[in-house]
Amino acid sequence: MGTAHTDHKYELSSGEVQSTTKIEQDEGHGNAAIIRCFEFAMNPQAFRERQPTKQDLFNAHYKGIEVALWKDGLKVLPEVNPRIIFDEKTLRYKIFVGAQPQRGHLLREKPQTLTEIAHG
C-alpha cells in the first residue's frame, strides 16, 4: 500500500487545457475545484503476475482517497475524471482527482483562475 500526500505545492512549467474559452477569458465564475494527488508504491510481484488496468488501480484506492479527502473537508468532484501517471523508474504511481469542499466547509486557500495559475 502507498501513502497519500495531500499538502503539495506544484510549480507549473507547462500545461495543456482543452476549452472553448481562452485562458485569458477565465473570470473565475462557479465553484472552486481542487486537484489532489495521491502517490502509491507499485508491488512489482503483483504487477508481474497480473498487470492491473488504470481502472483497477483507481477502484482499489477509491475508498482510501474518499476518506483522505473527507478528513480535509473535501469530497470527490465527479465531473473531473481522475488521472493516473506511472513512474517506472521509482516503481510508483500517482492518482490525481478533482475535489470540492463538503457542505459547510470553507477553503483555506484562495482559489485561482486559469490565468492566475498560468501567468503567476
Phi, psi and omega in degrees: 000150179260184178242148180269136177245125185236354183242054181260143171254135181241145173257133181267113177261331174202156181202164179224130179231132176254115184200155174276351178259134176289147182306320181294342181268357180289111182261001175080034177275154178097186182277155178288142174239136182245139174253123178246145181242130177240130184248136183227150175271140177282148171263101186304321180297313180296321180292329178287321182289319181207116180285108180288150175280167176299323179295320177302314181295316179298315180300322181294331184256355189302312182298319178295322177295315178302317180294316180298318178295316181303319180299333179264009179077024182241166172219158181299138176263101189295341180287344181256116179290136178292160178227139179239131179236131180260143172239097184296329182292318183263357182057047178229161172217152182242140175244121178257130179229150173275143180219163176217157180296143174289159178303131179090355179254145179250150176287139176277329181267156175278124178298147179241147173280168176300323178299315180295321179293314184288326186251003175074000000 
